[in-house]
């Protein structure tokens, strides 16, 4: 008989595993990142805020030291063609697991040789040769000058400046440079890696370095793509289970065939569960099932604030376990990307932001709370405001009617 569990128990267990309970916060940046698989790093500030929510007395310098001084963490293009910060010793795992997906997600006319032809840089029969030449020249620049921005590379590799217009005639028509696409593809294939930002912790202007200069001890050939995909799925299950096949596929971006093959060696270690009110088909590593059974939910309310695109809220395709469907469009866009959220007892109850004038914290709720829960939220908001220290974080690229009304 398939075991049935309450969603409140599951959510309390996951809040503990994700280091989101006051009693489960952890002081080690790398260990926290490893325990939640990866830090979503498309936005410059999201990794800092994700760690702030999970670590006692977190300071921005802790992450910057791990990324750029000790290099125990590294930013790689992986799941869903998205930048994530991962433990450096696992860089081969994530790059090898996601290379094929990154290629599939980019239309042929906008990647590799097709990109160069479309930009008018060469004829089709010359494109592959030119692409390899560009890769070599970029690596030569980085070898000579060290970590460099796309603009600095473009000064030596002028083809990087060529532009392509996209979605012509549509409201979101625009253009992109060849260089911006080539640094992504070179990152996906493990030739280069994102290095330091230029400017403050809020800056999205990054340098790029040759992968093996930045992380000389790693070996991409140490693992096959098939082994890597199984490894990533196992890491995901350990951090986010119980979870469904749809959740796994959405989070990884793997094809159904890739996911099925990745799961095969893991099946003997998996148990199927039912979550009350959500149904069956939830998978969990057997070792974790026993830990879940032994969990005692907190006897007091618990709260936390998560940034946009936090790993926890982005870990599932089906968000019903922690968000009522009627509130979905208040915090998610059509692609499933999350705004900064307010959580109470494992449930999303609102969204937060800042006032542009002075950077002060604001949040709005769409669920009723007890006085004690409201007091805990006020204390946590004060803690976050102290961390931000008046610095204004540029809002996400989208808003909802609910978040636009925050004042």
N, C-alpha and C positions, 0 to 999 in steps of 0.2 A: 504494500500500500504506500502511495506517495505521501510523504510527510507534508503537513500544512503548517504554515507559520504566519503570525500576524505581521502586518506591514510596520506597525510601531516597533516591534522587536527587531525586525530587519533593519529599519532605519536607525535605530539606536546602535545596533552592531556596526553598521557602516559608518556612522558618525564617529564611533570609536576608532575603527580601522583607518579612517581618513584623517585622524588626528584633529577632529573638529570639536571634541568635547574638552572642556577645561582640564579634565583629568587625563586626557590622552595626548595633549600637545607634547611635542618632542623638540629638543634643542638642537638637533643635527640637521642642517639643510639638506645634505645629500641623502640621509636616511629617510627623511620625510618625502623627498622627491621619489626615491626608490619605492617607498611603500604605496604611493599613489600612482605609480608607473611613470608619470611624466607631468611636467608643468606646461600648460597651454601658454605659448609665448608669442602669438601673433601680435598682441598688444604689448608694448614695452613694459607697462606697469603691472599687468595681470599676474606674472610670476611672483612679484614682490608681495602683492596683496593676497595671493593664495597662500604664501608662506606665512604672512602675518597672521592669517586666520588659524594657522596650525602650529605655530611656534610661540613659546613664551618669550616676551621681550625681544621680538624680532627687530633687527635693524637692516636697512637696505644694503649696507656694506657686507652683511653675511652672504647674501646671494652673489653680489659682485665679486667677492673674494673667491667663492667657489667656481664661478664661471670664468673669470679672467686672470686670476692670480694662480690659485692652486690648480684650476682647470679640472676639478673633480666632476663638474657638470659641463655640458655642452649643448648648444642649440642646433638641432637638426630638423630637416624637413622630412616629416614622416606621416603619421596617421592623417588621412583625409587631406593630403597635400597641405598640411598645416605645420607651422614651426612649433616645436616643443623643446623644452629643456629636459635632458635626460642624464642619468649618471654616465660619465665618460666611458667607463668600462663596458657599457652596454650600447655604445654608439654603433658597433657593427650589427647588433641585433636589430635595431630600429631602421637603420639605413637599408640593410639587406631585405628586411621583411616588407618594406614599403616601396622599393624602387619600381616594381612593375606597376603598382597602382598609380604612382605619381605620373608615369608615362601615359597610362590610359586616360587619366583625367584631363590631359591637355590635348586639344584638337591637333591633328597632324600639321595643319597649316601654321600653328603657333608653337611648334616645338621642333627641335633638332634641325635637320636640313630644310624641312618645309618652311620654317621660320625665316631662314636666310633668303630663300627664293622669294617669299612673299614680301620681304623688305627690299627686294630689288638689288641685293648684294651680289647675286650670282645666278647662273643658270642651274637647272635641276641637276644636270650631270656633274656639276662642280661643287654641289652643296656639301656633300659628305667630307670632301677634302678640305673645304673652307672651314667647316665646323671643327674638325680635328686641329686645324691650324690655329683657330681662335682659342681653343682649349689650351694648346701649348703656349700661346703668347700670353694668355692670362696668367698661367702658372709661372711663366718667366717674369712677369711684372711682380708677382707676389714674392718670388724668390729674391728679386733684386731690391724691392722697396719695402717688403714686409706687408703686414695687413693693410688693406687699402679699401676705400669706398668704391662704389660703381663709377662715380664721377672721376675719381683718380685713375681707375683702370681705363676709362674711356679716353683719357688724355694720351694714352700710349696705344690703345687698341681702338682706333676711331670707329670701327664698325659697330661698337657698342652704342654709339650715338644715334644710329638709324632708328626710325620710329615706324610703327604700324598703327593705323587707325582700326578700331574695332567697333562692332555693332553700329555701323554707319546708318543714319536715318532713325535711330531709336533714341528715346529720351536719355539713355545712359551711354550714348556714343562718347568715345574718348580715344586716347592713344597711349601706347606704352613703348618704351625703348627696348631695343634688342638686348641691351645689357641687363635690364631687370629680369628678363626671361632666362637669359643664359646663366646668370648667377644662381637662379633657382634650379635649373636642370643640372648644373655642375655640382650644386649642393646635394641634390637627390642621388647623384651617382657617386658621391663620395670623393670628388676631386677637390672641393673647397668646403669651407665651413664658416658660418657666421661667427664673427669675433666681437670685439668691443663696439659699443655705440659711441658716436661722437656727441658729446654734450652730456646732459643730465640723465638720470634714470628714466625720464619720460621720453627720451629721444628715440625716434625710429630710424635714424641715420646710422647705418652699421658699416663697419669694416668687414672684409672677408679675408680669410687666410687659407693657404694650402692646408688641406686636412692633415697630412702627415707631418707638417711643420708644427701645427697647433697641438696635435695629439700624436706624438711620435711613437707611442707604445701600442697603438691599436692596430689591428689587422682585419680588414674587411673580409678577407678570404678565409677567416677562421670559422665561418659559419655559412651554410648554404641558405638561399632564400626560403626553402621549405622548412628547414630547421628554425630559421629566424621567425617565420610566421607562427609556428607552434609555440615558440618561446614567448612571443608577444601576446598570443591568446592566453597562455597560462598566466602571464603576469597580470593581464586584465582580469581574468577570473579571480585571481587571488585578491585583487584590490577592490573589485566591484561586484563580485558574486554575492547573492544569487542573481543571475542575469539570463536573458533569453538569447536565442540564436540571432534574432533581429538586432538586439542591442550589440552583440559582438560584431556583426557584420557592419553595422552603422559606424561604430566607434573605430574599427580598424580600417574600413574602406576596402577590405578584401572582397574578391568575387565569391559567389557561392561555392564554386569549385575549390578555390584557394582555402576558404574557411573550412569546408568539409575535410580537406586533406590535413589542415592544421589541427583540427580537433581529433583526428583518428588516434594519434598516440596518447591523447589525454583522456579518452573515454573511460578507460578502467578506473581512473581517479575521480570521476565525476558522479554526482548524485543529483537526481531530479527532485525538485521541490514545488510545492504550491504556496503562493502568497495569497492569503485571504483577501477577497475582493478584487484580485487581479487575475487569478486563474493559475493554470499549470504551465509546465514547460520551462521552469526556471532551473538553471544549472549552477552547481557550486562544487568546488573541490571538496572531496570527502573530509580531508583534514580540517577544513574550515567549517564544515557543517557541525562538527562536535563543538567547536568554539562558539558557534552561533547558539547552539542549544544551551550552552552554559552561561550565556549572557544574562545579566540582571539589568533591565532597563534602569536608567537614572531615576532616582526617587524625587528629583527636583527638576523643574523646567531647565532646558538648555537652549541657548541661542547662538547664532553666528551670522556674520555678514560675509558674503562671497562676492568676488569681483566678476565682471563679465567674463564669460568663457572659462570659468573655473573648471578644473578637471572633474570634480564631483558632479556638478549639474550637467556637464557635457558628456558624462559617462554612459548615458542611456538614450536610446531612441524613444522609448516609452517612458514619459516622466510622471505617469499617474501615481507612482509610489510616493512621490513627495509633492505633487502639485495637482490641485483639482482642475479638471479639464476646462471648466468655465473661466479659469484665470490664465490659461496657457498663453493667449495672445498678449497678455499684459507684460510678459517678460521674455518671450521668444519671438524671433523673426521667422519668416517662411522657411528659411534654410535650417532652422533648429538652433540658431545661435542665441545664447543667453545674455541678458543684461545683468548688471549687479543686483543681487538678490538678498532678501532678509529671510532668515530661517528661525523657526521656533519648534522645538521638539521634533526635528527631522522633517518638517514641512516648510515649503516656501510660502510665506505669508505676506510678502511685499517686495518692494524694490527700493534702491537707494541711489543717491547721487550727491552732488555738491553744488553749492551756490558759486557762480563764477566770480562774484564780487570779492569774496574773502575766503573761498575754499571750504566753508563750513559744511558739515554733514547735514543732509536732509534725507528723510525716508518716508515712504507712504505704505500703509497696510491695507490689504483687502480681506483680511480675516480679523475677527474679534479676538482680543487677548485679555487675559486676567491682569490684574494690577501688578502682580509679581512678575509676569512675563514682560509687561511693558517697562517695568523698572529695570529688568535685566537688559532689555534692548537699549534703553537709554544709557546704561553703563557701558555696554559694548560699543555703542555709537561714539561715546566720549573717548573710549580707547582708540578707536579708529581715527577719529579727528585728531587726536594727539599724535598718532603716527604720521598722518598726512601733513600736519604742521602748517596748514594754510596753503599748501601747494595744490593747485587745481589740476585735476586729471581730465584731459580732453574726453568728452563722452564718446560712447560707442558710435559706430557709423549709422545706427538706426535708433529710432525712438518709437515708443508706443503711446497711445492716447493716455494711458495711465502714467507713464514716466514723464510725459510732457507737462502733466498737471502738477508735478512735484514742485513745491515752493517752500 
